[in-house]
């Protein structure tokens, strides 16, 4: 009996070891799958860094102004203590070559790279006047003017809708141009990623964040009532303008149109844009075979209805 018990014990021990080994292998497989399917977590942050987001006007080499301009947010320069005068601040303050301005400059460079990494999206005409655009990424070719009238951005009820304009050269508006934003909310984002310089002409009513590689000039009485003017390598020139973080109507209390996009840094150090805005939807044209099936289905439904009526 003792011998049998010993053999049985050995057999049971073997079975237990085998099961344990199997469980361990299963756990290893699951762990490997988890590592592949669920990479190490990374934090997502808004595309405009916190210091940059505090600025309404940032000029890398300085800011000049023809009094009086109304500013909602910080105004400053990363390298030049000369930022002019004649401002009325509804919020924020002057930051001439301060630490926060220098940090904002670095965050501006990062934001431009992140926006550029999103690719061209849909290429449209050089003049946006008369268009109604859904949330998405758009490439705008160079032109003598990029806005000679009214542009409407329609969020279709999405409070976090986002628009990214990849300006291949300059951003130029004509006098009295208008950007309208409808059917969205306080989480929306509008970004003008300008490869060279921007000129917002006289009495233009603009919206969104202008991120220009070189300089930005706002001509007399032009406004950006919900956005920022941010020059990465040049100066900002103001002339009796309003650049404000006090956004109107449904955008009031918003992130000043810097929402809709997040940037995630992976453990490998790769920075990518997440929460991509949807490109404008197109209705696919059914293939012939699909049309035949659809037609057969409709005819079948009609036949069934006729039979039920005759019954």
SVG drawing of the C-alpha trace seen along z (x, -y; Angstrom):
<svg xmlns="http://www.w3.org/2000/svg" viewBox="-56 -104 73 106">
<polyline fill="none" stroke="black" stroke-width="0.4" points="0.0,0.0 2.8,-2.4 4.4,-1.6 1.1,-2.3 0.7,-5.5 4.2,-6.6 3.6,-5.9 0.3,-7.7 1.9,-10.6 4.6,-10.8 2.0,-10.7 -0.1,-13.4 3.0,-15.5 3.9,-15.1 0.4,-16.1 0.5,-19.1 3.9,-20.2 2.6,-19.7 -0.5,-21.9 1.6,-24.5 4.1,-24.5 1.1,-24.9 -0.3,-27.7 3.0,-29.5 3.4,-29.1 -0.1,-30.4 0.7,-33.4 3.9,-34.0 1.9,-33.9 -0.7,-36.3 2.1,-38.6 3.7,-38.6 0.4,-39.4 -0.3,-42.1 3.1,-43.6 2.4,-43.6 -1.2,-44.7 -0.9,-47.1 2.3,-49.0 3.6,-50.9 1.3,-53.7 2.1,-57.3 0.5,-60.5 -1.4,-62.6 -1.1,-66.4 -2.6,-69.3 -0.8,-70.2 -0.1,-73.7 2.1,-73.5 1.0,-75.2 3.3,-78.2 2.6,-78.6 -1.2,-78.4 -0.9,-81.4 0.2,-83.7 -2.0,-85.6 1.0,-87.1 4.5,-85.6 7.2,-87.0 10.5,-85.2 12.4,-88.4 10.1,-91.0 6.6,-92.6 5.8,-96.1 2.5,-97.9 0.6,-100.9 -1.5,-101.9 -3.9,-100.8 -4.2,-97.0 -6.3,-94.9 -4.7,-91.7 -6.2,-88.8 -3.3,-86.7 0.4,-87.1 2.4,-89.1 6.2,-88.7 9.3,-87.6 11.7,-84.7 14.9,-86.6 14.1,-90.3 13.1,-92.5 11.6,-95.0 7.9,-94.3 6.6,-97.9 3.8,-99.5 0.2,-100.8 -1.5,-97.7 -4.7,-97.2 -4.7,-93.8 -7.9,-92.1 -5.8,-89.2 -2.1,-88.3 0.8,-90.7 4.0,-91.7 6.7,-89.0 9.8,-90.4 12.5,-87.7 11.3,-86.0 11.6,-82.4 7.9,-81.7 8.4,-83.3 11.5,-81.2 9.6,-78.0 6.7,-79.1 9.1,-79.4 10.3,-75.8 6.7,-74.6 5.8,-76.6 8.6,-74.8 7.2,-71.4 3.6,-72.3 4.6,-73.2 6.4,-69.8 3.5,-68.0 1.0,-69.7 3.3,-69.1 3.5,-65.4 -0.2,-65.0 0.4,-65.1 -1.3,-67.0 -4.8,-65.8 -7.1,-67.0 -5.7,-69.6 -8.1,-72.4 -7.9,-75.6 -5.7,-78.5 -8.6,-80.8 -10.9,-79.6 -13.6,-82.2 -17.1,-80.8 -16.3,-77.4 -17.9,-75.4 -15.4,-73.0 -16.0,-70.1 -13.4,-69.1 -10.2,-67.7 -6.7,-68.4 -6.4,-70.6 -3.5,-71.7 -3.8,-75.2 -1.5,-76.0 0.2,-79.4 -1.9,-82.2 -2.1,-85.9 -4.8,-85.7 -6.0,-82.7 -9.2,-84.4 -11.0,-87.1 -14.4,-86.7 -16.1,-84.4 -15.0,-81.0 -17.3,-78.8 -16.0,-76.0 -18.9,-73.6 -18.3,-71.3 -21.6,-69.4 -22.4,-69.3 -19.0,-68.0 -17.9,-70.1 -14.3,-68.9 -14.1,-69.4 -10.7,-70.4 -9.4,-71.9 -5.7,-72.0 -4.7,-74.1 -1.3,-73.2 -0.4,-76.5 2.2,-75.6 3.6,-79.1 2.0,-82.2 -1.3,-82.9 -2.8,-86.1 -6.3,-87.5 -8.0,-90.3 -9.5,-93.3 -12.9,-92.6 -12.5,-88.8 -14.3,-86.6 -13.8,-83.2 -17.0,-81.8 -17.2,-78.9 -20.5,-77.1 -22.0,-74.0 -19.1,-73.2 -18.2,-74.0 -15.6,-74.9 -13.4,-71.9 -12.8,-72.8 -9.5,-73.6 -8.5,-75.7 -4.8,-75.7 -3.1,-77.6 0.3,-75.9 2.0,-78.5 5.2,-77.5 6.4,-81.1 4.7,-84.4 1.1,-85.5 -0.6,-88.8 -4.1,-89.4 -5.3,-92.4 -7.3,-95.4 -10.6,-94.7 -10.4,-90.9 -12.3,-89.0 -10.2,-86.0 -10.4,-82.9 -7.9,-80.3 -4.3,-79.9 -1.7,-81.1 1.6,-79.3 3.9,-80.9 7.5,-79.8 8.6,-83.4 6.6,-86.6 3.0,-87.7 1.6,-91.1 -1.9,-92.2 -3.0,-95.2 -5.2,-98.0 -8.2,-96.9 -7.8,-93.2 -9.0,-90.9 -8.5,-87.4 -11.3,-87.2 -10.6,-83.6 -7.0,-82.5 -3.3,-83.4 -0.7,-84.9 2.6,-83.0 5.8,-83.6 8.5,-81.0 11.4,-82.8 10.4,-86.4 8.4,-89.3 4.8,-90.1 3.5,-93.5 0.3,-94.9 -1.8,-97.9 -4.9,-98.7 -5.8,-95.0 -7.6,-92.8 -6.2,-89.3 -8.3,-87.8 -8.8,-84.8 -12.4,-86.0 -14.1,-83.8 -17.6,-84.7 -20.9,-82.8 -20.6,-79.0 -16.8,-79.2 -16.7,-81.4 -14.5,-79.9 -12.9,-77.6 -9.3,-76.6 -9.1,-79.4 -9.5,-77.0 -6.5,-74.9 -8.6,-71.7 -9.4,-68.7 -5.8,-67.4 -3.5,-65.7 0.2,-64.8 1.4,-61.5 5.1,-60.8 5.9,-57.1 8.5,-55.4 10.8,-55.5 10.6,-59.2 8.5,-59.4 5.9,-62.2 2.8,-61.6 -0.5,-63.4 -3.5,-61.4 -7.2,-62.2 -6.9,-63.0 -9.7,-65.1 -11.9,-63.2 -11.4,-64.1 -14.5,-65.3 -16.7,-62.3 -17.6,-61.3 -20.5,-59.1 -19.1,-56.0 -20.7,-55.2 -22.0,-51.6 -20.3,-49.1 -22.5,-47.6 -22.8,-44.2 -23.8,-46.1 -26.4,-48.0 -27.8,-44.7 -28.0,-43.2 -29.7,-46.3 -32.2,-46.3 -33.0,-42.6 -33.5,-43.3 -35.9,-46.2 -37.9,-44.1 -38.1,-41.3 -39.5,-43.6 -42.1,-45.0 -43.2,-41.5 -43.6,-40.5 -45.7,-43.6 -47.9,-42.8 -48.5,-39.2 -49.3,-40.3 -51.9,-42.8 -53.5,-40.2 -53.7,-37.6"/>
</svg>
